[in-house]
Amino acid sequence: MQIVIDIDDMAHDWLVNGFPDEDDMEMAIRAIKNGTPLPDNHGRLIDADALRLSDLAPEPWYRPMWGYSESEIDYAPTILEATRGE
């Protein structure tokens, strides 16, 4: 299972290096419990904002009307690789 969680840098450090006390461990457990599960066999996850702001096209003002080309999406920065074959 893959999940997306929102934790601050300090909590991440505690997860990697050990917790100072049990209260901090409970905070990490809550973050995991409140995480967003990703569906099985999801596709490649990209940063849509990075694509929107990219220099791939000289005229970004047309995006809402025309959308993105397949090659622009293919070359968008990957956040998380797909869990299925593509």
Biotite code that builds the C-alpha atoms (Angstrom):
import biotite.structure as struc

atoms = struc.array([
    struc.Atom([0.000, 0.000, 0.000], chain_id="A", res_id=1, res_name="MET", atom_name="CA", element="C"),
    struc.Atom([1.191, 3.505, -0.771], chain_id="A", res_id=2, res_name="GLN", atom_name="CA", element="C"),
    struc.Atom([-0.129, 6.529, 1.104], chain_id="A", res_id=3, res_name="ILE", atom_name="CA", element="C"),
    struc.Atom([0.503, 10.251, 0.950], chain_id="A", res_id=4, res_name="VAL", atom_name="CA", element="C"),
    struc.Atom([1.029, 11.886, 4.339], chain_id="A", res_id=5, res_name="ILE", atom_name="CA", element="C"),
    struc.Atom([1.594, 15.493, 5.364], chain_id="A", res_id=6, res_name="ASP", atom_name="CA", element="C"),
    struc.Atom([4.255, 15.866, 8.062], chain_id="A", res_id=7, res_name="ILE", atom_name="CA", element="C"),
    struc.Atom([6.687, 18.633, 8.915], chain_id="A", res_id=8, res_name="ASP", atom_name="CA", element="C"),
    struc.Atom([10.469, 18.333, 8.630], chain_id="A", res_id=9, res_name="ASP", atom_name="CA", element="C"),
    struc.Atom([10.914, 17.678, 12.345], chain_id="A", res_id=10, res_name="MET", atom_name="CA", element="C"),
    struc.Atom([8.451, 14.777, 12.306], chain_id="A", res_id=11, res_name="ALA", atom_name="CA", element="C"),
    struc.Atom([10.231, 13.318, 9.291], chain_id="A", res_id=12, res_name="HIS", atom_name="CA", element="C"),
    struc.Atom([13.547, 13.588, 11.136], chain_id="A", res_id=13, res_name="ASP", atom_name="CA", element="C"),
    struc.Atom([12.016, 11.745, 14.099], chain_id="A", res_id=14, res_name="TRP", atom_name="CA", element="C"),
    struc.Atom([10.731, 8.996, 11.802], chain_id="A", res_id=15, res_name="LEU", atom_name="CA", element="C"),
    struc.Atom([14.206, 8.531, 10.369], chain_id="A", res_id=16, res_name="VAL", atom_name="CA", element="C"),
    struc.Atom([16.294, 8.963, 13.534], chain_id="A", res_id=17, res_name="ASN", atom_name="CA", element="C"),
    struc.Atom([13.987, 7.940, 16.393], chain_id="A", res_id=18, res_name="GLY", atom_name="CA", element="C"),
    struc.Atom([11.413, 9.683, 18.516], chain_id="A", res_id=19, res_name="PHE", atom_name="CA", element="C"),
    struc.Atom([12.249, 11.784, 21.593], chain_id="A", res_id=20, res_name="PRO", atom_name="CA", element="C"),
    struc.Atom([9.123, 10.556, 23.408], chain_id="A", res_id=21, res_name="ASP", atom_name="CA", element="C"),
    struc.Atom([5.837, 8.671, 22.944], chain_id="A", res_id=22, res_name="GLU", atom_name="CA", element="C"),
    struc.Atom([3.768, 11.824, 22.285], chain_id="A", res_id=23, res_name="ASP", atom_name="CA", element="C"),
    struc.Atom([5.861, 12.518, 19.197], chain_id="A", res_id=24, res_name="ASP", atom_name="CA", element="C"),
    struc.Atom([5.413, 8.942, 18.019], chain_id="A", res_id=25, res_name="MET", atom_name="CA", element="C"),
    struc.Atom([1.638, 9.297, 18.373], chain_id="A", res_id=26, res_name="GLU", atom_name="CA", element="C"),
    struc.Atom([1.774, 12.425, 16.176], chain_id="A", res_id=27, res_name="MET", atom_name="CA", element="C"),
    struc.Atom([3.467, 10.400, 13.424], chain_id="A", res_id=28, res_name="ALA", atom_name="CA", element="C"),
    struc.Atom([0.932, 7.604, 13.792], chain_id="A", res_id=29, res_name="ILE", atom_name="CA", element="C"),
    struc.Atom([-1.913, 10.153, 13.425], chain_id="A", res_id=30, res_name="ARG", atom_name="CA", element="C"),
    struc.Atom([-0.275, 11.512, 10.247], chain_id="A", res_id=31, res_name="ALA", atom_name="CA", element="C"),
    struc.Atom([-0.153, 8.013, 8.785], chain_id="A", res_id=32, res_name="ILE", atom_name="CA", element="C"),
    struc.Atom([-3.740, 7.243, 9.851], chain_id="A", res_id=33, res_name="LYS", atom_name="CA", element="C"),
    struc.Atom([-4.915, 10.489, 8.227], chain_id="A", res_id=34, res_name="ASN", atom_name="CA", element="C"),
    struc.Atom([-2.899, 9.877, 5.056], chain_id="A", res_id=35, res_name="GLY", atom_name="CA", element="C"),
    struc.Atom([-4.466, 9.512, 1.639], chain_id="A", res_id=36, res_name="THR", atom_name="CA", element="C"),
    struc.Atom([-4.233, 5.958, 0.303], chain_id="A", res_id=37, res_name="PRO", atom_name="CA", element="C"),
    struc.Atom([-3.273, 5.749, -3.349], chain_id="A", res_id=38, res_name="LEU", atom_name="CA", element="C"),
    struc.Atom([-5.280, 3.324, -5.475], chain_id="A", res_id=39, res_name="PRO", atom_name="CA", element="C"),
    struc.Atom([-3.661, 0.040, -6.501], chain_id="A", res_id=40, res_name="ASP", atom_name="CA", element="C"),
    struc.Atom([-2.105, 0.166, -9.951], chain_id="A", res_id=41, res_name="ASN", atom_name="CA", element="C"),
    struc.Atom([-2.126, 3.963, -10.111], chain_id="A", res_id=42, res_name="HIS", atom_name="CA", element="C"),
    struc.Atom([-0.430, 5.738, -12.975], chain_id="A", res_id=43, res_name="GLY", atom_name="CA", element="C"),
    struc.Atom([2.538, 8.070, -12.791], chain_id="A", res_id=44, res_name="ARG", atom_name="CA", element="C"),
    struc.Atom([1.815, 11.053, -10.553], chain_id="A", res_id=45, res_name="LEU", atom_name="CA", element="C"),
    struc.Atom([3.044, 14.417, -11.822], chain_id="A", res_id=46, res_name="ILE", atom_name="CA", element="C"),
    struc.Atom([3.216, 17.935, -10.444], chain_id="A", res_id=47, res_name="ASP", atom_name="CA", element="C"),
    struc.Atom([0.490, 19.669, -12.446], chain_id="A", res_id=48, res_name="ALA", atom_name="CA", element="C"),
    struc.Atom([1.613, 23.090, -11.199], chain_id="A", res_id=49, res_name="ASP", atom_name="CA", element="C"),
    struc.Atom([5.133, 22.456, -12.494], chain_id="A", res_id=50, res_name="ALA", atom_name="CA", element="C"),
    struc.Atom([3.661, 21.509, -15.872], chain_id="A", res_id=51, res_name="LEU", atom_name="CA", element="C"),
    struc.Atom([1.473, 24.599, -15.917], chain_id="A", res_id=52, res_name="ARG", atom_name="CA", element="C"),
    struc.Atom([4.452, 26.845, -15.163], chain_id="A", res_id=53, res_name="LEU", atom_name="CA", element="C"),
    struc.Atom([6.946, 25.073, -17.413], chain_id="A", res_id=54, res_name="SER", atom_name="CA", element="C"),
    struc.Atom([8.726, 26.657, -20.323], chain_id="A", res_id=55, res_name="ASP", atom_name="CA", element="C"),
    struc.Atom([7.648, 23.853, -22.657], chain_id="A", res_id=56, res_name="LEU", atom_name="CA", element="C"),
    struc.Atom([5.369, 26.213, -24.567], chain_id="A", res_id=57, res_name="ALA", atom_name="CA", element="C"),
    struc.Atom([5.953, 29.888, -25.331], chain_id="A", res_id=58, res_name="PRO", atom_name="CA", element="C"),
    struc.Atom([2.322, 30.902, -24.873], chain_id="A", res_id=59, res_name="GLU", atom_name="CA", element="C"),
    struc.Atom([0.965, 29.532, -21.549], chain_id="A", res_id=60, res_name="PRO", atom_name="CA", element="C"),
    struc.Atom([-2.140, 31.749, -21.775], chain_id="A", res_id=61, res_name="TRP", atom_name="CA", element="C"),
    struc.Atom([-3.784, 29.294, -24.197], chain_id="A", res_id=62, res_name="TYR", atom_name="CA", element="C"),
    struc.Atom([-3.583, 26.343, -21.772], chain_id="A", res_id=63, res_name="ARG", atom_name="CA", element="C"),
    struc.Atom([-7.096, 26.555, -20.284], chain_id="A", res_id=64, res_name="PRO", atom_name="CA", element="C"),
    struc.Atom([-8.590, 26.520, -23.768], chain_id="A", res_id=65, res_name="MET", atom_name="CA", element="C"),
    struc.Atom([-6.379, 23.971, -25.546], chain_id="A", res_id=66, res_name="TRP", atom_name="CA", element="C"),
    struc.Atom([-4.888, 21.816, -22.793], chain_id="A", res_id=67, res_name="GLY", atom_name="CA", element="C"),
    struc.Atom([-1.528, 20.046, -22.927], chain_id="A", res_id=68, res_name="TYR", atom_name="CA", element="C"),
    struc.Atom([0.021, 17.881, -25.591], chain_id="A", res_id=69, res_name="SER", atom_name="CA", element="C"),
    struc.Atom([0.826, 14.253, -24.916], chain_id="A", res_id=70, res_name="GLU", atom_name="CA", element="C"),
    struc.Atom([4.555, 14.985, -25.088], chain_id="A", res_id=71, res_name="SER", atom_name="CA", element="C"),
    struc.Atom([4.255, 17.811, -22.552], chain_id="A", res_id=72, res_name="GLU", atom_name="CA", element="C"),
    struc.Atom([2.546, 15.426, -20.130], chain_id="A", res_id=73, res_name="ILE", atom_name="CA", element="C"),
    struc.Atom([5.115, 12.696, -20.893], chain_id="A", res_id=74, res_name="ASP", atom_name="CA", element="C"),
    struc.Atom([7.981, 15.026, -19.968], chain_id="A", res_id=75, res_name="TYR", atom_name="CA", element="C"),
    struc.Atom([6.333, 16.569, -16.887], chain_id="A", res_id=76, res_name="ALA", atom_name="CA", element="C"),
    struc.Atom([8.340, 16.029, -13.686], chain_id="A", res_id=77, res_name="PRO", atom_name="CA", element="C"),
    struc.Atom([7.405, 12.734, -12.006], chain_id="A", res_id=78, res_name="THR", atom_name="CA", element="C"),
    struc.Atom([6.538, 12.855, -8.307], chain_id="A", res_id=79, res_name="ILE", atom_name="CA", element="C"),
    struc.Atom([5.802, 9.151, -7.872], chain_id="A", res_id=80, res_name="LEU", atom_name="CA", element="C"),
    struc.Atom([6.345, 6.367, -10.394], chain_id="A", res_id=81, res_name="GLU", atom_name="CA", element="C"),
    struc.Atom([3.417, 4.259, -11.564], chain_id="A", res_id=82, res_name="ALA", atom_name="CA", element="C"),
    struc.Atom([2.689, 0.972, -9.823], chain_id="A", res_id=83, res_name="THR", atom_name="CA", element="C"),
    struc.Atom([1.413, -0.643, -13.011], chain_id="A", res_id=84, res_name="ARG", atom_name="CA", element="C"),
    struc.Atom([3.103, -1.370, -16.296], chain_id="A", res_id=85, res_name="GLY", atom_name="CA", element="C"),
    struc.Atom([2.419, 1.220, -18.962], chain_id="A", res_id=86, res_name="GLU", atom_name="CA", element="C"),
])
